């Protein structure tokens, strides 16, 4: 089995030499910096081809987004770099057959997780509420990296009063309740969100009127 695997890998690299190399357009969590985060379903976009998991460091899964994959670092991986391969189906100029070939190979860095933070419109958890926007979203504490979290549902909590909603937008009753709060009163948001792999996560935050 192992011999067959390495033989197949050798063929892939051999065929890749038949293809003229180009500079392909990649995005790692919306950024051009070549690194993936631990404990997170990273978003990887390639203009051409698809990533191949031959390094043993990642779980790579397709997403519903065009040319975008979810890349999750295995829990057993402790190293800080890994080899990343991009493959594509090309026509072999000698046989004229469609072959899977490696079109690019490069090193990616593996970094620690970045803390996700909860936003209500234009206000981050802990800040005063900006009443010009009332959508709920999750971002990383790093402006250059896009967090791919989908808001599934959330509760708006004030003392014993609880409002619940599906999706990322506040209902009219929620907005009316916030606008009626006195200055410096706080509301809590208890949010359920999911990553690109569909794994759900709870994130909480407080916001000041």
C-alpha positions in Angstrom: 0.0 0.0 0.0 2.8 2.4 1.0 4.8 1.5 -2.2 1.7 2.2 -4.3 1.2 5.6 -2.6 4.8 6.7 -3.2 4.7 5.4 -6.8 1.6 7.5 -7.4 3.2 10.5 -5.8 6.3 10.1 -8.0 4.1 10.0 -11.1 2.3 13.2 -10.0 5.5 15.1 -9.7 6.8 13.7 -13.0 3.7 14.8 -14.8 3.9 18.2 -13.2 7.1 18.9 -15.0 5.2 18.7 -18.3 3.1 21.8 -17.4 4.5 25.3 -17.7 4.4 26.9 -14.3 2.5 30.1 -13.6 1.9 32.4 -10.6 -1.6 31.5 -9.3 -3.8 33.6 -7.2 -4.3 32.3 -3.7 -6.1 33.6 -0.6 -5.6 32.3 2.9 -8.6 33.4 5.1 -8.9 36.3 2.7 -5.2 37.3 3.0 -2.2 36.7 0.7 0.0 35.7 3.7 0.6 32.0 3.4 -0.4 30.6 6.8 -3.2 28.6 8.4 -4.5 28.8 12.0 -4.8 25.9 14.4 -8.2 24.9 15.8 -10.0 26.6 12.9 -11.5 25.7 9.5 -9.3 28.0 7.4 -10.6 29.3 4.1 -8.3 28.7 1.1 -9.1 30.1 -2.3 -7.2 29.2 -5.5 -7.8 30.7 -8.9 -6.9 27.4 -10.6 -6.7 23.8 -9.5 -7.4 22.4 -6.0 -5.3 21.6 -2.9 -4.1 18.1 -2.3 -3.5 16.6 1.2 -0.2 14.7 0.8 1.7 16.3 3.7 -0.5 14.7 6.4 -1.0 17.9 8.2 -4.5 18.9 7.1 -8.0 17.9 6.5 -9.1 19.5 3.2 -12.8 19.7 2.4 -14.7 21.5 -0.4 -17.1 24.3 0.4 -20.1 25.8 -1.4 -18.0 28.9 -2.3 -16.3 29.0 -5.7 -12.8 27.6 -5.8 -12.7 27.7 -1.9 -11.8 24.9 0.5 -11.9 24.5 4.3 -8.4 23.5 5.6 -8.2 22.2 9.1 -4.9 21.4 10.8 -4.9 18.0 12.5 -4.8 18.1 16.2 -1.7 15.8 16.2 0.3 18.2 14.1 2.7 20.2 16.3 5.1 21.6 13.6 5.0 25.2 12.4 5.3 24.6 8.7 3.9 22.2 6.1 4.1 21.5 2.4 1.1 22.5 0.4 0.3 21.1 -3.0 -2.0 22.4 -5.7 -3.2 19.9 -8.3 -5.2 20.3 -11.5 -6.5 18.1 -14.3 -4.4 18.8 -17.4 -4.0 17.3 -20.9 -0.8 15.3 -21.1 1.0 16.7 -24.3 2.5 13.2 -25.0 -0.6 11.0 -24.5 -3.3 13.6 -24.9 -5.0 12.1 -21.9 -6.5 14.0 -18.9 -4.2 13.6 -16.0 -4.1 14.9 -12.4 -0.8 16.9 -12.1 0.8 19.0 -9.4 0.9 22.6 -10.7 2.3 24.3 -7.6 4.1 23.4 -4.4 5.0 25.7 -1.5 5.5 25.9 2.2 2.7 27.3 4.5 3.1 28.4 8.1 0.9 26.9 10.9 0.1 29.5 13.6 -1.8 29.4 16.8 -5.5 30.3 16.9 -6.7 33.9 16.9 -9.4 34.8 19.3 -12.8 35.5 17.6 -14.7 38.6 18.8 -18.4 39.4 18.6 -19.7 42.5 16.9 -23.1 44.1 16.9 -23.2 46.3 13.8 -20.2 48.6 14.0 -19.5 48.0 17.7 -17.3 45.3 19.2 -18.1 43.5 22.4 -17.5 45.8 25.4 -18.2 49.0 23.4 -21.2 51.3 23.2 -23.8 50.3 20.7 -23.8 52.1 17.4 -27.5 52.4 16.5 -26.8 52.8 12.8 -26.4 49.0 12.3 -27.8 46.0 14.0 -26.4 42.9 12.4 -24.5 40.3 14.4 -21.1 39.1 13.1 -17.9 37.4 14.3 -14.5 38.7 13.3 -10.9 37.9 14.4 -8.9 40.2 16.6 -6.8 40.9 13.5 -8.1 43.1 10.6 -6.1 41.3 7.9 -7.7 37.9 8.5 -11.3 37.2 7.5 -13.2 35.0 9.9 -15.5 32.6 8.1 -18.2 32.2 10.8 -21.9 32.0 9.9 -24.4 33.2 12.5 -26.9 30.4 13.1 -28.9 32.0 16.0 -28.6 34.2 19.0 -30.2 35.4 22.2 -30.4 39.0 23.4 -30.4 39.0 27.2 -31.2 41.8 29.6 -31.7 40.5 33.2 -34.6 38.1 33.0 -35.7 39.4 29.6 -34.6 37.1 26.7 -35.2 37.6 22.9 -34.2 34.9 20.5 -33.6 35.1 16.7 -32.5 32.9 13.8 -29.7 34.3 11.5 -27.6 37.4 12.0 -30.2 40.3 12.1 -31.9 41.7 15.1 -35.7 41.7 15.0 -37.7 44.9 15.3 -38.7 44.1 18.9 -35.0 43.6 19.8 -34.0 47.0 18.2 -36.9 48.8 19.9 -35.9 47.3 23.2 -32.2 48.4 22.8 -33.3 51.9 21.8 -35.4 52.2 24.9 -32.6 51.3 27.3 -31.1 54.0 29.5 -27.6 55.3 29.1 -24.9 52.8 30.2 -27.3 49.9 30.5 -25.9 46.6 29.1 -27.3 43.8 27.0 -25.7 40.4 26.4 -25.5 38.5 23.2 -25.2 34.7 23.3 -24.4 33.6 19.8 -24.3 30.2 18.1 -22.2 30.3 14.9 -20.7 27.7 12.6 -17.4 27.5 10.7 -16.8 26.3 7.1 -16.9 22.7 8.2 -20.3 23.2 9.9 -18.8 22.9 13.4 -20.9 25.0 15.8 -19.4 27.3 18.4 -20.8 29.5 21.2 -19.6 33.1 21.5 -20.8 35.6 24.0 -20.4 39.4 24.3 -21.8 42.5 26.1 -22.7 45.8 24.6 -23.4 49.2 26.3 -26.3 51.5 25.5 
